[in-house]
Amino acid sequence: MTFHRRTVLATGLAAAFILGAPAAFAAKPLVIGFSQVGAESEWRTANTVSIKDAAKKEGVTLKFADAQQKQENQVKAIRSFIAQRVDVIAFSPVVESGWDTVLLEAKRARIPVILTDRAVKVSDPSLYVSFLGSDFVEEGRRAGNWLVERQKKTPDAVLNIVELQGTVGSAPALDRKKGFEEAIAGNAKLKVIRSQTGDFTRAKGKEVMEAFLKAEGKKINVLYAHNDDMAIGAIQAIEEAGLKPGKDIIIISIDGVKGAFEAMIAGKLNVTVECNPLLGPQLMQIAKDVVAGKAVPKRVVTQESVFPAEVAAKEFPNRKY
């Protein structure tokens, strides 16, 4: 796929300069239309700030749209960006499927699309030029591997696990579940007894954990939450039930936000698997390269770590989100 509009602009500006046209014809700034999932978590807020700050620093005009966790809002935003003839469209998809039609419209308009944070399932991979984000399957796998190692301390104990899934149909929810299941599959002592969506929010995480506790009570040994916000909501429910989070119930979550580190320092969370939201600078660079006609990787994976509670106090001052 090639994109000629900015090349034409540059040629026109050069001609205007030669002909002595006014210097007012300065090069247009790069225009990116970005559709964000919403503001459902600390992670998402940090991700939005990173993108806005990077755009400002790079002199990029950013047209920002908040989808409020609704796919139909993202589709409308993308169509609006197409109508406005932005240079690049970037978005973090609410769910994986259902994008072929609108992305084909962007391709026909010769506007490149970059995925951030979450992937899509499309019939034609050329509908987007690059996907920048984490390996969610690996994040789930790391969470499961941590639990497998933890279980070795009490090899005869059966650990009953409840799972707070992310938004139904979203890439991180599907992949973090898959990776976790792969990691614990060979251990008959680790059993998932309940699994339900908490929609990546603190309030829903608390609500679903309350239901888990009413149904299973003290049978629950482990909580695996697909993000820190749901885990923090669940911690409230566990405490209100008269139990000690982090002790009576082992808690594993994903994201690595400051709130999770505070919970670990307080002894209420056992481990968080990092998912880096600071994608802004990389997104701006990929967008610039695409518009300049440079080849970009189809997949750009962010580098991340695992942080158990033992290192939380030491690592906390280094956290940027």
C-alpha positions as CSV (number, residue, x, y, z in Angstrom):
1,M,0.0,0.0,0.0
2,T,1.4,3.5,-0.9
3,F,0.3,6.9,0.4
4,H,1.0,9.9,-1.9
5,R,-0.8,12.8,-0.3
6,R,2.1,14.2,1.7
7,T,4.5,13.6,-1.2
8,V,2.2,15.8,-3.4
9,L,2.1,18.4,-0.7
10,A,5.9,18.5,-0.4
11,T,6.3,18.9,-4.2
12,G,3.7,21.6,-4.3
13,L,5.5,23.5,-1.5
14,A,8.8,23.2,-3.3
15,A,7.3,24.7,-6.5
16,A,5.7,27.5,-4.5
17,F,9.0,28.4,-3.0
18,I,10.7,28.5,-6.4
19,L,8.0,30.7,-7.8
20,G,8.4,33.1,-4.8
21,A,5.1,32.3,-3.1
22,P,4.6,33.6,0.4
23,A,6.4,31.7,3.2
24,A,3.1,31.1,4.8
25,F,3.0,27.7,3.0
26,A,4.7,26.0,5.9
27,A,4.7,22.2,5.9
28,K,1.5,20.9,7.4
29,P,1.8,19.0,10.6
30,L,1.1,15.2,10.6
31,V,-2.5,14.6,11.5
32,I,-3.4,11.4,13.4
33,G,-7.0,10.4,14.2
34,F,-6.9,8.2,17.4
35,S,-9.8,6.3,18.8
36,Q,-9.3,5.1,22.4
37,V,-11.2,2.3,24.1
38,G,-12.3,4.5,27.0
39,A,-11.1,5.4,30.5
40,E,-11.9,2.2,32.3
41,S,-8.7,1.8,34.3
42,E,-5.5,3.4,35.5
43,W,-3.7,1.7,32.7
44,R,-5.9,3.2,30.0
45,T,-5.6,6.7,31.5
46,A,-1.8,6.4,31.4
47,N,-2.0,5.1,27.8
48,T,-4.1,8.2,26.8
49,V,-1.7,10.6,28.5
50,S,1.3,9.0,26.8
51,I,-0.2,9.3,23.4
52,K,-1.4,12.9,23.9
53,D,1.9,14.0,25.4
54,A,4.0,12.3,22.6
55,A,1.8,14.0,19.9
56,K,2.3,17.4,21.5
57,K,6.1,16.8,21.8
58,E,6.4,15.8,18.1
59,G,4.2,18.6,16.8
60,V,1.5,16.1,15.6
61,T,-2.1,17.2,15.3
62,L,-4.1,14.6,17.3
63,K,-7.8,14.2,16.7
64,F,-8.8,12.1,19.8
65,A,-12.0,10.2,20.3
66,D,-13.1,8.2,23.4
67,A,-15.2,5.2,22.4
68,Q,-16.5,4.6,26.0
69,Q,-15.9,0.9,25.5
70,K,-18.4,0.6,22.6
71,Q,-17.4,-0.7,19.2
72,E,-20.0,1.3,17.4
73,N,-18.5,4.5,18.8
74,Q,-15.1,3.5,17.4
75,V,-16.5,2.7,14.0
76,K,-18.2,6.2,13.9
77,A,-14.9,7.8,15.0
78,I,-12.9,6.0,12.3
79,R,-15.4,7.0,9.6
80,S,-15.2,10.6,10.9
81,F,-11.4,10.4,10.6
82,I,-11.7,9.1,7.0
83,A,-14.1,12.0,6.1
84,Q,-11.6,14.5,7.6
85,R,-8.8,13.0,5.5
86,V,-6.4,12.5,8.4
87,D,-2.9,11.2,7.5
88,V,-3.0,8.2,9.8
89,I,-5.7,6.4,11.8
90,A,-4.7,4.7,15.0
91,F,-7.0,2.9,17.4
92,S,-7.1,0.5,20.3
93,P,-10.0,-1.8,19.4
94,V,-12.7,-2.5,22.0
95,V,-13.1,-6.1,20.6
96,E,-11.2,-8.2,18.1
97,S,-13.8,-8.9,15.4
98,G,-16.1,-6.8,13.3
99,W,-13.6,-4.4,11.7
100,D,-13.3,-5.5,8.1
101,T,-15.8,-3.1,6.6
102,V,-14.6,0.1,8.2
103,L,-10.9,-0.7,7.7
104,L,-11.6,-1.5,4.1
105,E,-13.1,2.0,3.8
106,A,-9.9,3.4,5.3
107,K,-7.8,1.4,2.8
108,R,-9.8,2.6,-0.1
109,A,-9.3,6.2,1.2
110,R,-5.5,5.4,1.2
111,I,-5.2,6.2,4.9
112,P,-2.9,3.8,6.8
113,V,-4.2,2.2,10.0
114,I,-2.1,1.4,13.0
115,L,-3.4,-0.8,15.9
116,T,-2.2,0.1,19.4
117,D,-2.5,-2.1,22.5
118,R,-5.0,-4.6,21.1
119,A,-5.2,-6.7,17.9
120,V,-8.0,-7.4,15.5
121,K,-9.1,-10.4,13.5
122,V,-9.6,-9.5,9.9
123,S,-9.9,-11.4,6.6
124,D,-7.2,-9.3,5.0
125,P,-4.0,-8.4,7.1
126,S,-3.3,-5.5,4.7
127,L,-6.2,-3.6,6.3
128,Y,-3.7,-2.3,8.9
129,V,0.0,-1.6,8.5
130,S,1.3,-2.3,12.0
131,F,0.2,-3.5,15.5
132,L,2.0,-2.0,18.4
133,G,1.4,-3.6,21.8
134,S,2.0,-6.3,24.4
135,D,1.9,-10.1,23.9
136,F,-1.2,-10.8,26.0
137,V,-0.9,-14.6,25.7
138,E,2.6,-14.3,27.2
139,E,1.3,-12.1,30.0
140,G,-1.3,-14.7,30.9
141,R,1.4,-17.4,30.7
142,R,3.7,-15.4,33.1
143,A,0.8,-15.1,35.5
144,G,0.2,-18.9,35.3
145,N,3.9,-19.7,35.6
146,W,4.2,-17.6,38.8
147,L,1.3,-19.6,40.3
148,V,2.8,-22.9,39.3
149,E,6.1,-22.0,41.0
150,R,4.2,-20.8,44.1
151,Q,2.2,-24.0,44.3
152,K,5.5,-26.0,44.5
153,K,5.8,-24.6,48.1
154,T,2.8,-26.6,49.1
155,P,2.8,-29.5,46.5
156,D,0.0,-31.5,48.2
157,A,-2.4,-28.5,48.3
158,V,-5.2,-28.2,45.7
159,L,-5.7,-24.5,44.8
160,N,-9.1,-23.4,43.7
161,I,-8.9,-20.4,41.3
162,V,-11.5,-17.8,40.4
163,E,-10.9,-15.7,37.3
164,L,-12.0,-12.1,36.6
165,Q,-11.9,-11.8,32.9
166,G,-11.6,-8.6,30.9
167,T,-14.2,-7.2,28.4
168,V,-15.9,-10.1,26.6
169,G,-14.4,-10.5,23.1
170,S,-11.4,-8.2,23.7
171,A,-8.0,-9.4,22.7
172,P,-6.4,-9.1,26.2
173,A,-9.3,-11.0,27.8
174,L,-9.1,-13.8,25.3
175,D,-5.3,-14.0,25.3
176,R,-4.7,-13.6,29.0
177,K,-7.1,-16.4,29.6
178,K,-5.5,-18.6,27.0
179,G,-1.9,-18.0,28.3
180,F,-2.9,-18.6,31.9
181,E,-4.7,-21.9,31.0
182,E,-1.7,-23.1,29.0
183,A,0.7,-22.4,31.9
184,I,-1.4,-24.3,34.5
185,A,-2.6,-27.1,32.2
186,G,-0.1,-29.6,33.4
187,N,-0.8,-29.2,37.1
188,A,-3.8,-31.1,38.4
189,K,-3.7,-29.3,41.7
190,L,-4.6,-25.9,40.1
191,K,-8.3,-25.7,39.2
192,V,-10.3,-22.8,37.8
193,I,-13.7,-23.1,39.5
194,R,-15.3,-19.8,38.5
195,S,-14.6,-17.4,35.6
196,Q,-16.6,-14.3,34.7
197,T,-16.0,-10.9,33.1
198,G,-15.4,-7.9,35.3
199,D,-15.1,-5.7,32.2
200,F,-11.7,-4.4,33.3
201,T,-13.3,-2.0,35.8
202,R,-12.8,-1.7,39.6
203,A,-16.5,-1.5,40.3
204,K,-17.4,-4.6,38.3
205,G,-14.4,-6.5,39.7
206,K,-15.7,-5.9,43.2
207,E,-19.3,-6.9,42.2
208,V,-18.2,-10.2,40.5
209,M,-15.8,-11.1,43.4
210,E,-18.7,-10.6,45.8
211,A,-20.7,-13.1,43.8
212,F,-17.8,-15.5,43.7
213,L,-17.4,-15.3,47.5
214,K,-21.2,-15.9,48.1
215,A,-21.1,-19.0,45.8
216,E,-17.8,-20.5,46.9
217,G,-16.8,-18.9,50.2
218,K,-13.6,-20.2,51.7
219,K,-13.1,-22.7,48.9
220,I,-11.4,-19.9,46.9
221,N,-7.6,-20.0,47.3
222,V,-6.5,-17.9,44.3
223,L,-7.9,-14.9,42.3
224,Y,-6.5,-14.3,38.8
225,A,-7.6,-10.9,37.5
226,H,-7.0,-9.9,33.9
227,N,-6.1,-6.4,35.1
228,D,-5.1,-4.5,38.3
229,D,-8.2,-2.4,38.6
230,M,-10.5,-5.5,38.8
231,A,-8.1,-7.0,41.3
232,I,-8.2,-3.8,43.5
233,G,-12.0,-3.9,43.3
234,A,-11.9,-7.6,44.3
235,I,-9.6,-6.8,47.3
236,Q,-12.4,-4.6,48.7
237,A,-14.9,-7.4,48.3
238,I,-12.5,-9.9,50.0
239,E,-11.9,-7.5,53.0
240,E,-15.7,-6.8,53.3
241,A,-16.2,-10.6,53.5
242,G,-13.8,-10.7,56.5
243,L,-10.9,-12.4,54.7
244,K,-7.4,-11.2,54.2
245,P,-6.4,-10.5,50.5
246,G,-2.9,-11.7,49.7
247,K,-3.0,-14.2,52.5
248,D,-6.4,-16.1,52.7
249,I,-6.6,-15.6,48.9
250,I,-3.6,-15.4,46.7
251,I,-4.1,-12.5,44.2
252,I,-2.5,-12.4,40.8
253,S,-3.1,-9.5,38.3
254,I,-1.9,-7.9,35.2
255,D,-0.8,-4.3,34.2
256,G,1.7,-3.1,36.8
257,V,0.0,0.2,37.6
258,K,0.9,2.2,40.8
259,G,-2.3,1.1,42.5
260,A,-1.1,-2.5,42.2
261,F,2.3,-1.7,43.7
262,E,0.5,0.1,46.6
263,A,-1.6,-3.0,47.2
264,M,1.5,-5.2,47.1
265,I,3.3,-3.0,49.6
266,A,0.2,-3.3,51.9
267,G,0.4,-7.1,51.6
268,K,-2.9,-7.3,49.7
269,L,-1.7,-8.4,46.3
270,N,0.9,-11.1,45.6
271,V,2.1,-10.3,42.0
272,T,1.4,-8.1,39.0
273,V,2.5,-8.9,35.5
274,E,3.6,-5.7,33.7
275,C,1.7,-4.4,30.6
276,N,3.4,-1.2,29.5
277,P,0.9,1.6,28.5
278,L,3.5,4.2,27.5
279,L,3.1,3.6,23.8
280,G,2.9,7.2,22.6
281,P,6.5,7.8,21.5
282,Q,6.6,4.5,19.5
283,L,3.2,5.3,17.9
284,M,4.4,8.7,16.7
285,Q,7.5,7.2,15.2
286,I,5.6,4.4,13.4
287,A,3.1,7.0,12.0
288,K,5.9,9.2,10.8
289,D,7.7,6.3,9.1
290,V,4.5,5.0,7.4
291,V,3.8,8.5,6.0
292,A,7.4,8.8,4.9
293,G,7.0,5.6,2.9
294,K,9.4,3.6,5.1
295,A,8.9,-0.1,5.9
296,V,7.6,-0.7,9.4
297,P,7.3,-4.0,11.3
298,K,3.9,-5.6,11.1
299,R,4.2,-6.5,14.8
300,V,6.0,-4.4,17.5
301,V,6.1,-6.0,20.9
302,T,6.7,-3.9,24.1
303,Q,9.2,-5.1,26.7
304,E,7.7,-6.0,30.1
305,S,8.5,-7.7,33.4
306,V,6.9,-9.6,36.3
307,F,6.8,-7.9,39.7
308,P,6.1,-10.1,42.8
309,A,5.2,-8.4,46.1
310,E,8.8,-8.9,47.4
311,V,10.2,-6.2,45.1
312,A,7.2,-3.8,45.2
313,A,8.6,-1.3,47.7
314,K,12.0,-1.1,45.9
315,E,10.4,-0.8,42.4
316,F,7.6,1.6,43.3
317,P,9.6,4.9,43.0
318,N,10.5,3.9,39.4
319,R,6.9,3.5,38.2
320,K,5.7,6.1,35.7
321,Y,2.1,5.0,35.6
